[in-house]
Amino acid sequence: MDIEAIRAARAREQDAASLVELAEPTIFERTQAAVDDGEIDTEDAVQLTTELADERAGKLLKLASFRAAGMAVNWDGVTDQERALVEDLVARLEEWRDSVTPDTEDSDE
């Protein structure tokens, strides 16, 4: 693996409106292995994978928000780890929403 593969993955993610499918092992796993093996510069790898992760995080937050609102979402391109993150965010969003909306059980209406 070289640093250009990470740049290309980041560029594809930035250009796409939805999540880009990651091959197995993911670019993150391959980058970690390349850093561990001394194949690529650690600073460059950290910067580029952080940018890629941030790009994906924004899309994952959008999925979680839609799902918490009861809307259907497209899971294409979402890894198992990312899906677990989205489901956790959905649960937290729903819990938060319930905590800030008025309780109607005791209402006279």
MODELLER restraints for C-alpha pairs under 7 A, 6 or more apart:
rsr = mdl.restraints
at = mdl.atoms
rsr.add(forms.Gaussian(group=physical.xy_distance, feature=features.Distance(at['CA:1:A'], at['CA:34:A']), mean=6.46, stdev=0.5))
rsr.add(forms.Gaussian(group=physical.xy_distance, feature=features.Distance(at['CA:2:A'], at['CA:40:A']), mean=6.29, stdev=0.5))
rsr.add(forms.Gaussian(group=physical.xy_distance, feature=features.Distance(at['CA:3:A'], at['CA:40:A']), mean=6.47, stdev=0.5))
rsr.add(forms.Gaussian(group=physical.xy_distance, feature=features.Distance(at['CA:3:A'], at['CA:45:A']), mean=6.86, stdev=0.5))
rsr.add(forms.Gaussian(group=physical.xy_distance, feature=features.Distance(at['CA:6:A'], at['CA:48:A']), mean=6.54, stdev=0.5))
rsr.add(forms.Gaussian(group=physical.xy_distance, feature=features.Distance(at['CA:7:A'], at['CA:48:A']), mean=6.62, stdev=0.5))
rsr.add(forms.Gaussian(group=physical.xy_distance, feature=features.Distance(at['CA:10:A'], at['CA:52:A']), mean=4.96, stdev=0.5))
rsr.add(forms.Gaussian(group=physical.xy_distance, feature=features.Distance(at['CA:13:A'], at['CA:19:A']), mean=6.69, stdev=0.5))
rsr.add(forms.Gaussian(group=physical.xy_distance, feature=features.Distance(at['CA:13:A'], at['CA:20:A']), mean=5.80, stdev=0.5))
rsr.add(forms.Gaussian(group=physical.xy_distance, feature=features.Distance(at['CA:13:A'], at['CA:55:A']), mean=6.87, stdev=0.5))
rsr.add(forms.Gaussian(group=physical.xy_distance, feature=features.Distance(at['CA:14:A'], at['CA:55:A']), mean=6.61, stdev=0.5))
rsr.add(forms.Gaussian(group=physical.xy_distance, feature=features.Distance(at['CA:18:A'], at['CA:59:A']), mean=6.82, stdev=0.5))
rsr.add(forms.Gaussian(group=physical.xy_distance, feature=features.Distance(at['CA:19:A'], at['CA:56:A']), mean=6.64, stdev=0.5))
rsr.add(forms.Gaussian(group=physical.xy_distance, feature=features.Distance(at['CA:19:A'], at['CA:59:A']), mean=6.73, stdev=0.5))
rsr.add(forms.Gaussian(group=physical.xy_distance, feature=features.Distance(at['CA:19:A'], at['CA:77:A']), mean=5.15, stdev=0.5))
rsr.add(forms.Gaussian(group=physical.xy_distance, feature=features.Distance(at['CA:19:A'], at['CA:78:A']), mean=6.68, stdev=0.5))
rsr.add(forms.Gaussian(group=physical.xy_distance, feature=features.Distance(at['CA:20:A'], at['CA:77:A']), mean=5.13, stdev=0.5))
rsr.add(forms.Gaussian(group=physical.xy_distance, feature=features.Distance(at['CA:21:A'], at['CA:76:A']), mean=6.93, stdev=0.5))
rsr.add(forms.Gaussian(group=physical.xy_distance, feature=features.Distance(at['CA:21:A'], at['CA:77:A']), mean=3.73, stdev=0.5))
rsr.add(forms.Gaussian(group=physical.xy_distance, feature=features.Distance(at['CA:21:A'], at['CA:78:A']), mean=6.78, stdev=0.5))
rsr.add(forms.Gaussian(group=physical.xy_distance, feature=features.Distance(at['CA:22:A'], at['CA:77:A']), mean=6.56, stdev=0.5))
rsr.add(forms.Gaussian(group=physical.xy_distance, feature=features.Distance(at['CA:28:A'], at['CA:49:A']), mean=6.79, stdev=0.5))
rsr.add(forms.Gaussian(group=physical.xy_distance, feature=features.Distance(at['CA:31:A'], at['CA:45:A']), mean=6.90, stdev=0.5))
rsr.add(forms.Gaussian(group=physical.xy_distance, feature=features.Distance(at['CA:34:A'], at['CA:40:A']), mean=5.99, stdev=0.5))
rsr.add(forms.Gaussian(group=physical.xy_distance, feature=features.Distance(at['CA:35:A'], at['CA:41:A']), mean=6.88, stdev=0.5))
rsr.add(forms.Gaussian(group=physical.xy_distance, feature=features.Distance(at['CA:35:A'], at['CA:42:A']), mean=5.86, stdev=0.5))
rsr.add(forms.Gaussian(group=physical.xy_distance, feature=features.Distance(at['CA:60:A'], at['CA:86:A']), mean=6.29, stdev=0.5))
rsr.add(forms.Gaussian(group=physical.xy_distance, feature=features.Distance(at['CA:63:A'], at['CA:73:A']), mean=6.34, stdev=0.5))
rsr.add(forms.Gaussian(group=physical.xy_distance, feature=features.Distance(at['CA:64:A'], at['CA:86:A']), mean=5.19, stdev=0.5))
rsr.add(forms.Gaussian(group=physical.xy_distance, feature=features.Distance(at['CA:64:A'], at['CA:89:A']), mean=6.02, stdev=0.5))
rsr.add(forms.Gaussian(group=physical.xy_distance, feature=features.Distance(at['CA:64:A'], at['CA:90:A']), mean=5.23, stdev=0.5))
rsr.add(forms.Gaussian(group=physical.xy_distance, feature=features.Distance(at['CA:65:A'], at['CA:90:A']), mean=6.90, stdev=0.5))
rsr.add(forms.Gaussian(group=physical.xy_distance, feature=features.Distance(at['CA:66:A'], at['CA:73:A']), mean=6.92, stdev=0.5))
rsr.add(forms.Gaussian(group=physical.xy_distance, feature=features.Distance(at['CA:67:A'], at['CA:73:A']), mean=6.39, stdev=0.5))
rsr.add(forms.Gaussian(group=physical.xy_distance, feature=features.Distance(at['CA:67:A'], at['CA:90:A']), mean=6.62, stdev=0.5))
rsr.add(forms.Gaussian(group=physical.xy_distance, feature=features.Distance(at['CA:68:A'], at['CA:90:A']), mean=5.09, stdev=0.5))
rsr.add(forms.Gaussian(group=physical.xy_distance, feature=features.Distance(at['CA:68:A'], at['CA:93:A']), mean=6.47, stdev=0.5))
rsr.add(forms.Gaussian(group=physical.xy_distance, feature=features.Distance(at['CA:68:A'], at['CA:94:A']), mean=6.11, stdev=0.5))
